[in-house]
């Protein structure tokens, strides 16, 4: 089939969302996204794959008006491809990670620094290549100096923060260039705990790999699991039952509420309102305990599986959820009034860490942070799959792009998710909660695309087919933090150093989902 304005032929993949895939030439690798940009399209993810026998390919996914566009550029034995950063600046880190993992380099890219390889494996070792022995480390290797960009000038000095932080968060290094307390530049370095998750996917049976997807980023368990299952169901031509998709949506909104409650408390605490932390922590704990009681796990791990869900919801459970939603909404509305009318809190929030809508659009800011800066994209409304096509999701947006706007988004989205959970509980259709999957005999592809609480979670899946072993050839999982981490560097400029924790928390990006 053809997409208007494009000369490339696409195959539409089966599944809940419109996904169009095409093999393209090197020229089309650049001309297709240029055309998509004119229609409001945006880059979602860039990744690569080893197709075996020394044959490689690089892939990119775009959000277009018609749906998700998946471009596949076969490279043969070549290891270079055209650079996307002139069109999409944030593609830089994805392309650098692609080289570290597969040895495929963007031609003429200005920034060729390693992103995931911190010196723990040889420069000639590429973890996702088929001929990789798995022996990455060497006692002879030492982490090298990372060439941070230096800011010169009178009174400029650097403040290094991390990579090891207090508490239990994962490592990340932040290099501030400052004059006095004002930040002139922030540069991040992430990828300190590369876990080999994408390689591990290829060692798991497709029907069991959803459990690994659930553990990519613990705060996005439902989003990643549903995206993986959506990709597997697409590749196998399976249609999940209506009841199971309604239950999946209920869990997705449940996860959204849990994370927003935690962030609202932490943001209050970072601005010295410990009362906010205490109250929202209490509410989140009650919410997670109910999650464990009804679905069997506080973070909803392994509650979604290929073809459906692991556990049904009875009438008593639905009634308990409805009662909890009413109780929670009353308390959230009261606490919102406290936050809005607290002069000290608003003084810290308003104008802090601002990202103007123009910059947000240029840098590809996505998800909640994007909507706080005027990028009004939400998959639940823009490409409503079942049951969201029945729910009329109301998308909150803001244009101030500061901490205050991102706090407002969390309040608005919490209340909207509570409304959606009520509808899902009351309208839950009858029927089975699981559909059997049959793995394909021939190689097949599928894609999953879910609006998680942080933003768009994407999974691209390639299966070998049962005639060739029936395993996973490639499973690429994308967290929206890839787009948003670079924007955080811009949000901090012009603010004082003590405001960084507050700005950072207002984005609350994932280290784990960024480092697979």
C-alpha positions as CSV (number, residue, x, y, z in Angstrom):
1,X,0.0,0.0,0.0
2,X,1.0,3.7,-0.3
3,X,1.0,6.5,2.2
4,X,-0.1,9.8,0.6
5,X,3.0,11.9,-0.4
6,X,5.4,8.9,-0.3
7,X,6.5,6.8,-3.3
8,X,7.5,3.9,-1.1
9,X,5.4,0.7,-0.9
10,X,4.4,-0.3,2.6
11,X,3.2,-3.5,4.2
12,X,0.6,-2.9,6.8
13,X,1.3,-5.2,9.8
14,X,-1.7,-6.9,11.5
15,X,-2.5,-5.6,15.0
16,X,-4.3,-3.1,17.1
17,X,-2.6,0.0,15.7
18,X,-1.8,1.1,12.2
19,X,1.8,0.0,11.5
20,X,3.4,0.3,8.1
21,X,6.7,-1.3,7.3
22,X,8.9,-1.0,4.2
23,X,12.4,-1.8,3.1
24,X,14.0,1.4,1.8
25,X,17.2,2.6,-0.1
26,X,19.8,4.8,1.4
27,X,18.3,7.8,-0.4
28,X,14.8,6.9,0.9
29,X,16.1,6.6,4.4
30,X,16.4,10.4,4.4
31,X,13.7,11.5,1.9
32,X,10.8,9.6,3.6
33,X,11.3,11.3,7.0
34,X,11.7,14.6,5.3
35,X,8.3,14.1,3.7
36,X,6.8,12.9,7.1
37,X,8.1,16.0,8.8
38,X,6.1,18.2,6.5
39,X,3.0,16.4,7.6
40,X,3.8,16.7,11.3
41,X,5.6,13.4,11.6
42,X,8.3,12.8,14.2
43,X,11.0,10.3,14.9
44,X,10.2,7.6,17.5
45,X,13.3,5.3,17.6
46,X,16.4,4.2,15.7
47,X,17.9,0.7,16.1
48,X,19.8,-2.0,14.2
49,X,19.8,-5.7,13.7
50,X,22.1,-8.5,12.7
51,X,20.1,-10.6,10.1
52,X,22.8,-13.4,10.2
53,X,25.5,-14.3,7.7
54,X,27.2,-11.0,8.1
55,X,24.1,-9.1,6.9
56,X,23.0,-6.0,8.8
57,X,20.1,-3.6,8.7
58,X,19.3,-0.3,10.4
59,X,15.7,0.6,11.3
60,X,13.8,3.7,12.3
61,X,10.2,4.2,13.5
62,X,8.2,7.4,12.9
63,X,4.9,8.6,14.2
64,X,3.0,9.9,11.2
65,X,-0.6,11.1,10.6
66,X,-1.5,7.6,9.2
67,X,0.1,5.7,12.1
68,X,3.5,4.2,12.9
69,X,6.0,4.0,9.9
70,X,8.8,1.5,10.2
71,X,11.6,1.9,7.8
72,X,14.1,-0.9,7.3
73,X,17.4,-0.1,5.5
74,X,19.2,-3.3,4.5
75,X,23.0,-2.7,4.6
76,X,24.2,-6.1,3.5
77,X,27.8,-6.4,4.8
78,X,28.2,-2.6,5.0
79,X,28.4,-1.0,8.4
80,X,27.5,2.6,7.7
81,X,24.2,4.4,7.0
82,X,23.0,8.0,6.4
83,X,23.0,10.3,9.5
84,X,19.6,11.4,10.8
85,X,20.7,14.1,13.2
86,X,20.4,17.0,10.7
87,X,16.7,16.1,10.7
88,X,16.3,15.0,14.3
89,X,19.0,16.2,16.7
90,X,18.0,13.7,19.5
91,X,18.8,10.8,17.1
92,X,22.5,11.4,18.0
93,X,22.5,9.2,21.2
94,X,20.5,6.5,19.6
95,X,22.9,6.3,16.7
96,X,25.9,6.3,19.1
97,X,24.3,3.4,21.1
98,X,23.6,1.6,17.8
99,X,27.3,1.7,17.0
100,X,28.3,0.5,20.5
101,X,25.9,-2.5,20.3
102,X,26.3,-3.5,16.6
103,X,29.2,-1.6,15.1
104,X,26.9,0.3,12.6
105,X,28.0,3.9,12.3
106,X,26.1,7.0,11.0
107,X,28.1,8.5,8.1
108,X,29.6,11.9,8.8
109,X,27.9,12.2,12.2
110,X,29.7,15.0,14.2
111,X,29.5,13.2,17.5
112,X,31.1,9.8,17.4
113,X,31.7,9.3,21.2
114,X,30.7,6.0,22.7
115,X,27.5,6.1,24.6
116,X,26.9,2.7,26.2
117,X,30.5,1.3,26.0
118,X,32.2,2.9,29.0
119,X,35.4,0.8,28.5
120,X,34.0,-2.4,30.1
121,X,34.2,-4.2,26.7
122,X,36.6,-4.0,23.8
123,X,36.0,-1.4,21.1
124,X,35.8,-4.2,18.6
125,X,33.2,-6.2,20.7
126,X,29.6,-5.6,19.6
127,X,27.1,-7.3,22.0
128,X,24.3,-7.7,19.6
129,X,26.2,-9.3,16.7
130,X,25.3,-12.8,16.0
131,X,28.9,-14.0,16.2
132,X,29.4,-12.4,19.7
133,X,30.8,-15.0,22.1
134,X,29.4,-13.2,25.1
135,X,32.9,-12.6,26.6
136,X,32.8,-8.9,26.7
137,X,35.0,-8.0,29.6
138,X,38.8,-8.0,29.9
139,X,41.0,-7.4,32.9
140,X,43.2,-5.3,30.7
141,X,40.4,-2.8,30.0
142,X,40.1,0.5,32.0
143,X,37.3,3.0,31.6
144,X,38.6,5.8,29.5
145,X,38.1,9.6,30.0
146,X,34.9,10.8,28.4
147,X,35.5,14.0,26.4
148,X,32.9,16.3,27.9
149,X,32.3,19.6,26.2
150,X,34.3,22.2,28.1
151,X,32.9,25.7,28.7
152,X,35.6,28.4,28.9
153,X,35.5,31.9,30.3
154,X,36.1,34.0,33.4
155,X,34.6,32.5,36.5
156,X,33.4,29.3,34.8
157,X,33.9,26.1,36.8
158,X,32.6,22.6,36.6
159,X,30.5,20.6,39.1
160,X,30.5,16.9,38.6
161,X,27.5,15.0,40.0
162,X,27.4,11.2,40.1
163,X,27.5,8.7,38.6
164,X,26.8,7.1,42.0
165,X,23.9,8.8,43.8
166,X,22.4,8.6,47.2
167,X,19.6,6.2,47.7
168,X,18.7,3.4,45.2
169,X,18.5,5.2,41.9
170,X,20.6,3.9,39.0
171,X,23.9,5.7,38.1
172,X,24.1,8.7,35.8
173,X,26.7,11.4,35.5
174,X,25.8,15.1,35.3
175,X,28.5,17.6,34.4
176,X,27.5,21.2,35.2
177,X,29.4,24.3,33.8
178,X,28.4,27.2,36.0
179,X,29.2,30.8,36.9
180,X,28.4,31.3,40.5
181,X,25.2,29.2,40.9
182,X,23.8,29.8,37.5
183,X,24.0,26.9,35.1
184,X,25.6,27.7,31.7
185,X,25.6,24.1,30.4
186,X,24.7,20.6,31.5
187,X,26.0,17.5,29.9
188,X,24.9,14.0,30.8
189,X,26.5,10.6,30.5
190,X,24.4,7.6,31.1
191,X,24.6,3.8,30.3
192,X,26.6,2.8,33.3
193,X,24.8,-0.5,34.0
194,X,24.3,-2.0,30.6
195,X,22.3,-5.1,31.4
196,X,22.3,-7.0,28.1
197,X,18.5,-7.1,28.0
198,X,18.1,-6.9,24.2
199,X,20.6,-9.8,23.8
200,X,18.8,-11.8,26.4
201,X,15.5,-11.5,24.5
202,X,17.1,-13.6,21.7
203,X,17.7,-16.4,24.2
204,X,14.1,-16.6,25.4
205,X,11.1,-18.4,23.9
206,X,8.8,-15.7,22.4
207,X,5.9,-16.8,24.6
208,X,7.9,-16.3,27.7
209,X,9.8,-13.1,26.9
210,X,7.0,-10.8,28.1
211,X,8.4,-11.5,31.6
212,X,11.7,-9.9,30.7
213,X,9.8,-6.9,29.1
214,X,8.0,-6.4,32.4
215,X,11.4,-5.9,34.1
216,X,12.9,-3.4,31.8
217,X,11.8,-0.4,33.9
218,X,9.9,-1.2,37.0
219,X,7.8,2.0,36.9
220,X,6.6,1.1,33.4
221,X,5.9,-2.6,33.8
222,X,2.4,-2.5,32.2
223,X,3.5,-0.3,29.3
224,X,6.5,-2.5,28.3
225,X,4.6,-5.7,28.8
226,X,1.6,-4.6,26.8
227,X,3.9,-3.2,24.0
228,X,5.8,-6.5,23.8
229,X,2.5,-8.6,23.8
230,X,1.1,-6.2,21.2
231,X,4.2,-6.8,19.0
232,X,4.0,-10.6,19.4
233,X,0.2,-10.6,18.7
234,X,0.9,-8.5,15.6
235,X,3.6,-10.9,14.4
236,X,1.4,-13.9,14.9
237,X,-1.8,-12.4,13.7
238,X,-3.5,-12.9,17.0
239,X,-6.5,-10.8,18.2
240,X,-6.8,-10.5,22.0
241,X,-10.3,-10.7,23.5
242,X,-12.2,-7.6,24.2
243,X,-12.3,-8.3,27.9
244,X,-8.5,-8.8,28.1
245,X,-7.8,-5.5,26.3
246,X,-10.2,-3.7,28.7
247,X,-8.3,-5.2,31.7
248,X,-5.0,-4.2,30.1
249,X,-6.1,-0.6,29.7
250,X,-7.3,-0.6,33.4
251,X,-3.8,-1.8,34.5
252,X,-2.2,0.8,32.3
253,X,-4.2,3.6,33.8
254,X,-3.6,2.1,37.3
255,X,0.2,2.3,36.6
256,X,-0.2,5.9,35.5
257,X,-1.9,6.9,38.7
258,X,0.7,5.2,40.9
259,X,3.6,7.0,39.2
260,X,1.9,10.4,39.3
261,X,1.1,10.0,43.0
262,X,4.8,9.2,43.7
263,X,6.1,12.1,41.6
264,X,3.7,14.7,43.1
265,X,4.9,13.8,46.6
266,X,8.6,13.9,45.6
267,X,8.1,17.2,43.8
268,X,6.6,18.7,47.0
269,X,9.5,17.3,49.0
270,X,12.1,18.8,46.6
271,X,10.6,22.2,47.2
272,X,10.7,21.7,51.0
273,X,7.0,20.7,51.4
274,X,7.4,17.5,53.3
275,X,3.7,17.4,54.0
276,X,3.2,16.7,50.3
277,X,5.6,13.8,50.3
278,X,3.9,12.3,53.4
279,X,0.4,12.6,52.0
280,X,1.1,11.4,48.4
281,X,3.3,8.5,49.8
282,X,0.3,7.4,51.9
283,X,-2.0,7.5,48.9
284,X,0.4,5.7,46.6
285,X,0.9,3.0,49.2
286,X,-2.8,2.4,49.5
287,X,-3.0,2.3,45.7
288,X,-0.2,-0.3,45.5
289,X,-1.6,-2.5,48.2
290,X,-4.9,-2.6,46.4
291,X,-3.0,-3.5,43.2
292,X,-1.4,-6.5,45.0
293,X,-4.8,-7.6,46.5
294,X,-6.7,-7.5,43.2
295,X,-4.1,-8.2,40.5
296,X,-1.5,-10.2,42.6
297,X,1.4,-7.8,42.3
298,X,2.1,-4.3,43.6
299,X,3.7,-3.2,40.3
300,X,1.5,-5.4,38.1
301,X,4.4,-7.6,36.9
302,X,3.3,-10.7,34.9
303,X,-0.3,-9.6,35.0
304,X,-0.3,-9.2,31.2
305,X,0.8,-12.0,28.9
306,X,0.7,-13.0,25.3
307,X,-2.9,-13.2,24.2
308,X,-4.5,-11.6,27.2
309,X,-4.1,-11.2,31.0
310,X,-3.2,-13.6,33.8
311,X,-6.0,-12.7,36.1
312,X,-9.6,-11.8,35.7
313,X,-11.5,-9.1,37.7
314,X,-14.7,-10.1,39.5
315,X,-17.5,-7.9,40.6
316,X,-16.3,-7.5,44.1
317,X,-12.9,-6.4,42.9
318,X,-14.4,-3.9,40.5
319,X,-16.6,-2.5,43.4
320,X,-13.5,-2.1,45.6
321,X,-11.7,-0.3,42.8
322,X,-14.6,2.1,42.3
323,X,-14.7,2.9,46.0
324,X,-10.9,3.5,46.0
325,X,-11.1,5.8,43.0
326,X,-13.7,8.0,44.7
327,X,-11.7,8.2,47.9
328,X,-8.5,8.9,46.0
329,X,-10.1,11.6,43.9
330,X,-11.3,13.5,46.9
331,X,-7.9,13.5,48.5
332,X,-6.0,14.5,45.2
333,X,-8.4,17.4,44.6
334,X,-7.8,18.6,48.2
335,X,-4.0,18.3,47.9
336,X,-4.1,20.1,44.5
337,X,-5.6,23.1,46.3
338,X,-2.9,22.9,48.9
339,X,-0.2,22.9,46.2
340,X,-1.8,25.6,44.1
341,X,-2.3,28.0,47.1
342,X,1.1,27.4,48.7
343,X,3.1,30.5,47.9
344,X,6.5,29.0,48.7
345,X,5.8,26.0,46.5
346,X,4.6,28.0,43.6
347,X,7.6,30.3,43.9
348,X,9.9,27.3,43.4
349,X,7.7,25.8,40.6
350,X,6.8,28.7,38.3
351,X,9.3,29.5,35.5
352,X,11.8,26.9,36.8
353,X,13.2,24.5,34.2
354,X,11.2,26.0,31.4
355,X,11.1,24.4,27.9
356,X,9.5,26.6,25.4
357,X,7.0,24.9,22.9
358,X,9.2,25.7,19.9
359,X,12.3,24.0,21.5
360,X,10.2,21.1,22.7
361,X,9.0,20.4,19.2
362,X,12.4,20.8,17.7
363,X,14.1,18.4,20.2
364,X,11.3,15.8,20.1
365,X,10.1,16.2,23.7
366,X,7.4,13.6,24.2
367,X,4.9,12.2,26.7
368,X,3.9,14.1,29.8
369,X,6.8,16.6,29.6
370,X,6.0,17.2,25.9
371,X,2.3,18.0,26.7
372,X,3.4,20.4,29.4
373,X,5.3,22.3,26.6
374,X,2.5,22.4,24.0
375,X,3.4,19.1,22.2
376,X,-0.2,17.7,22.4
377,X,0.5,14.1,21.4
378,X,-1.1,11.1,23.2
379,X,-1.5,7.7,21.5
380,X,-4.7,7.0,23.4
381,X,-6.4,9.9,21.5
382,X,-4.4,10.2,18.3
383,X,-4.4,6.5,17.4
384,X,-7.0,5.0,19.7
385,X,-6.7,1.2,19.8
386,X,-9.3,-0.9,21.6
387,X,-10.7,-0.1,24.2
388,X,-9.4,3.5,24.0
389,X,-11.5,4.0,20.9
390,X,-14.5,3.7,23.2
391,X,-13.3,6.0,26.0
392,X,-12.9,9.5,24.5
393,X,-9.7,10.2,26.4
394,X,-9.3,13.9,27.4
395,X,-5.7,15.0,26.9
396,X,-4.4,17.7,29.2
397,X,-1.9,20.2,27.7
398,X,0.0,23.3,28.9
399,X,2.3,25.8,27.2
400,X,4.4,27.2,30.0
401,X,6.8,24.2,30.0
402,X,8.1,24.7,33.5
403,X,8.0,22.6,36.7
404,X,4.6,24.1,37.5
405,X,3.2,23.0,34.2
406,X,4.6,19.4,34.6
407,X,3.0,19.3,38.1
408,X,-0.3,20.4,36.6
409,X,-0.1,17.7,34.0
410,X,0.3,15.1,36.7
411,X,-2.8,16.3,38.6
412,X,-4.9,16.5,35.4
413,X,-3.8,13.1,34.2
414,X,-4.3,11.4,37.6
415,X,-7.9,12.7,37.6
416,X,-8.5,11.6,34.0
417,X,-7.1,8.1,34.7
418,X,-9.4,7.8,37.6
419,X,-12.3,8.6,35.3
420,X,-11.1,6.1,32.8
421,X,-10.7,3.4,35.4
422,X,-14.3,3.9,36.5
423,X,-15.5,3.5,32.9
424,X,-13.4,0.4,32.4
425,X,-14.7,-1.2,35.6
426,X,-18.3,-0.5,34.8
427,X,-18.2,-1.4,31.1
428,X,-16.0,-4.5,31.3
429,X,-17.3,-6.8,28.6
430,X,-17.9,-10.5,29.2
431,X,-15.8,-13.2,27.7
432,X,-12.4,-14.9,27.9
433,X,-9.3,-13.2,29.2
434,X,-6.8,-15.2,27.1
435,X,-6.4,-16.2,23.5
436,X,-4.0,-18.9,22.3
437,X,-1.1,-17.8,20.1
438,X,0.4,-19.9,17.3
439,X,4.0,-18.9,16.4
440,X,4.5,-18.4,12.6
441,X,6.3,-20.9,10.5
442,X,8.0,-18.2,8.5
443,X,9.9,-15.1,9.7
444,X,7.5,-12.4,10.8
445,X,7.6,-8.9,12.3
446,X,5.3,-7.1,14.7
447,X,5.3,-3.7,16.6
448,X,3.8,-2.6,19.9
449,X,3.2,1.1,20.7
450,X,1.7,2.1,24.0
451,X,1.2,5.5,25.7
452,X,2.9,4.8,29.1
453,X,2.8,7.2,32.0
454,X,6.1,8.8,30.9
455,X,5.4,8.8,27.2
456,X,5.5,6.5,24.2
457,X,6.8,3.0,24.8
458,X,7.7,1.1,21.6
459,X,8.7,-2.5,20.9
460,X,9.8,-3.8,17.5
461,X,9.9,-7.6,17.2
462,X,11.4,-9.9,14.6
463,X,10.7,-13.6,14.8
464,X,12.7,-16.3,13.0
465,X,9.7,-18.5,12.4
466,X,9.3,-22.1,13.5
467,X,10.9,-23.4,10.3
468,X,14.1,-21.7,11.4
469,X,14.0,-22.4,15.2
470,X,11.1,-20.2,16.1
471,X,13.1,-17.8,18.3
472,X,13.4,-14.1,18.6
473,X,15.8,-12.6,16.0
474,X,15.6,-9.1,17.4
475,X,13.5,-7.4,20.1
476,X,14.1,-3.6,20.3
477,X,12.5,-1.8,23.2
478,X,12.3,2.0,23.3
479,X,11.7,4.1,26.4
480,X,10.6,7.8,25.8
481,X,13.5,8.9,28.0
482,X,15.7,8.6,24.9
483,X,14.0,11.7,23.5
484,X,13.6,13.5,26.8
485,X,17.1,13.2,28.5
486,X,18.7,15.7,26.0
487,X,15.9,18.2,26.6
488,X,16.6,18.1,30.4
489,X,20.1,19.6,29.5
490,X,18.4,22.6,27.9
491,X,15.7,22.9,30.7
492,X,18.4,23.5,33.3
493,X,20.3,26.3,31.5
494,X,19.9,29.7,33.3
495,X,18.6,28.1,36.5
496,X,20.6,27.8,39.7
497,X,22.3,24.6,40.6
498,X,20.1,23.9,43.7
499,X,17.0,23.8,41.4
500,X,18.4,20.9,39.4
501,X,16.9,18.1,41.6
502,X,13.5,19.8,41.3
503,X,13.8,20.1,37.5
504,X,15.1,16.6,37.2
505,X,12.3,15.1,39.2
506,X,9.7,17.1,37.2
507,X,10.8,15.1,34.1
508,X,11.5,11.9,36.1
509,X,13.3,10.1,33.3
510,X,14.3,6.5,33.3
511,X,17.9,5.3,33.7
512,X,17.0,1.7,33.4
513,X,14.7,2.0,30.3
514,X,17.5,3.9,28.6
515,X,20.2,1.3,29.1
516,X,19.3,-2.1,27.8
